Amino acid sequence: MAQLFDEARGLDIDEVCLDLSFFQISFLSLLQGLTEFLPISSSGHLILPSELFGWQDQGLIFDVAVHVGSLIAVVLYFYVQLLELLIGFVRSLIKREQTEASKLAWLLILATIPVGIAGFILNDVVELYSRSMLVIAISSIFFSLLLYFSDKPKPVTLAVHELTWKAGLLIGIAQLFALIPGTSRSGITMTAALYCNLSRDAAARFSFLLAVPVITASGLLKSVELYTADTSGSQWLMLLYAASLAALVAFACIHFFLKLIERIGFLPFVIYRLCLGGLLLVIYFF
């Protein structure tokens, strides 16, 4: 998520690289779709192709396009629940009615406020370190260990609608760490949710829903820039293809992740992130 606030700052279309081959576009879009909602850090993976294969950096415009694709995936997957949340939120404003849906909607807003404020305040810091391999490697290892210790058997677990406002705010504050590249936005929010005694399924669902306002805000800002910029038709087609492919893969990831997470737990993702962080450290130092 660190890239998103960097990407929303108003960079010119000429400052990014859109000169990618079809294979590179496809590979990077698949990579984004696979990693955005899994607790394994998409930023850690998107830096690898340029380091391992000598590819040019894909650029911030491309990153935003595939993040928008990820947003489309989560909105389509949870469209029924998102509609319920919207209706509940509106009714809570107009009729002062409080339902499970309205309470969850307010919790998502509350949890989004900290990272929204911090993201724009720390723009320069995010830009400075957003592509640092060393930062990504260290944070990938450190936060994977936090995820490991949070994923312990609990005598009682909570569903999403049982989340308190204090727990929602804590998850929102934890999301601030996602500004550190390599942390994994989904990983840190799931970690915090598990510490708040949510079940694995509930932690994943709340994390996915929490992604909607963050990616929406950043994507809208950059989409306006893209519309007003001098972007060629071929570039628009490339961005559309990248977003569509990322959306399809991300949709599948969300579906199978929710199907499997209660059975497999987070240990496979912890091990994978430790290996990824170790690989990045080896590349960096050697």
ABEGO torsion letter per residue (X at the ends): XAAAAAAAAGBBAAABBABBBAAAAAAAAAAAAAAAABBAEAAAAAAAAAAAAGBBBAEAAAAAAAAAAAAAAAAAAAAAAAAAAAAAAAAAAAAGBBBAAAAAAAAAAAAAAAAAAAAAAAAAAAAAAAABAAAAAAAAAAAAAAAAAABBBBABBBBAAABBAAAAAAAAAAAAAAABBGAEAAAAAAAAAAAAGBBAAAAAAAAAAAAAAAAAAAAAAAAAAAAABBBBAAAAAAAAAAAAAAAAAAAAAAAAAAAAAAAAEAAAAAAAAAAAAAAAAAAAAX
